[in-house]
């Protein structure tokens, strides 16, 4: 999954369609994201010493990563992401609309000296 915590995304489906908001957390194993202000539900809280009033607590629930598109910081459009590998073996996220570099995906691979010269 190429979307990270702190990215700005645009919701494509559901009640919050068209909303642009920040990603609060990512669960790559389940393919879900928690987006600020999107997919809000009420959690009913029973009265207790910790919460003497009780009531309803509104919180965000996870949505599927396929229902959002990343908003490119360079062109401002909601776009799909691609990956590209530079000569140094660094894998980066790229905007499919404008081709802008949106940050590194992982650690740089160790490329042997002979292969780096051959690929250049």
C-alpha positions in Angstrom: 0.0 0.0 0.0 1.5 3.3 -1.1 -0.7 5.6 1.0 0.9 6.6 4.3 -0.2 8.3 7.6 -0.4 12.1 7.1 -1.1 12.0 3.4 -4.1 14.0 2.1 -6.6 11.8 0.2 -9.9 12.3 -1.6 -12.8 9.9 -0.9 -14.3 8.5 -4.1 -17.3 6.5 -2.8 -19.8 6.5 0.1 -21.5 9.3 2.0 -18.3 11.3 2.3 -17.6 11.3 -1.5 -15.5 14.3 -2.6 -14.1 15.0 0.9 -10.4 15.8 1.1 -8.9 14.9 4.5 -5.8 13.7 6.2 -5.0 10.0 6.8 -4.8 9.3 10.6 -3.7 5.6 10.4 -3.0 2.8 7.9 -3.5 -0.9 8.3 -1.7 -2.5 5.3 -2.5 -6.1 6.2 -6.3 -5.4 6.0 -6.0 -2.7 3.3 -7.8 -0.1 5.4 -7.3 3.5 6.3 -8.7 5.8 9.0 -9.4 9.2 7.4 -10.1 12.3 9.5 -13.9 13.1 9.6 -14.9 10.2 7.2 -17.0 7.2 8.1 -18.0 8.5 11.5 -20.1 6.3 13.8 -21.5 6.7 17.3 -20.2 4.5 20.1 -22.6 4.4 23.0 -20.7 4.8 26.3 -22.2 3.5 29.6 -21.9 5.7 32.7 -18.8 4.8 34.8 -16.4 6.5 37.2 -14.2 7.4 34.2 -17.1 8.8 32.2 -19.8 9.8 34.7 -22.1 11.3 32.1 -22.1 8.5 29.6 -23.6 9.2 26.2 -22.6 8.9 22.5 -19.0 9.2 21.3 -18.5 10.0 17.6 -15.4 8.3 16.1 -13.9 7.5 12.7 -13.9 3.9 11.5 -11.6 2.4 8.8 -12.5 2.5 5.1 -11.0 0.4 2.3 -8.0 1.9 0.6 -9.5 1.3 -2.8 -12.1 4.0 -2.0 -9.7 6.8 -1.8 -7.2 8.5 -4.1 -4.1 10.4 -3.0 -4.1 14.2 -3.6 -0.8 15.1 -5.3 1.1 17.9 -3.5 2.5 19.1 -6.8 -0.6 19.3 -9.1 -3.4 19.2 -6.5 -5.3 16.5 -8.3 -6.6 13.3 -6.8 -4.6 10.7 -8.6 -3.4 7.1 -8.6 0.1 6.3 -7.5 2.9 4.6 -9.3 6.4 3.4 -8.3 9.6 4.1 -10.0 13.1 2.9 -9.2 16.0 5.3 -9.7 19.6 4.3 -10.7 20.6 4.3 -7.1 18.0 1.6 -6.3 15.7 3.9 -4.5 12.0 3.1 -5.0 9.8 6.3 -5.0 6.1 7.0 -5.2 5.1 9.0 -8.3 2.0 10.8 -9.4 0.4 9.3 -12.4 -1.1 12.6 -13.6 2.0 14.9 -13.5 4.9 12.5 -12.8 6.0 14.3 -9.6 8.1 12.5 -7.0 6.0 12.0 -3.8 8.7 10.5 -1.5 10.6 7.3 -0.9 8.7 4.0 -0.5 11.3 2.0 1.4 14.9 1.7 2.1 17.3 1.8 -0.8 18.4 -1.6 -2.1 22.1 -2.4 -2.0 23.1 -2.6 -5.7 26.4 -4.3 -6.5 28.9 -2.0 -8.2 29.0 -4.0 -11.4 25.2 -3.9 -11.9 24.9 -0.2 -11.2 27.4 0.6 -14.0 25.7 -1.8 -16.4 22.2 -0.3 -15.9 23.4 3.3 -16.3 
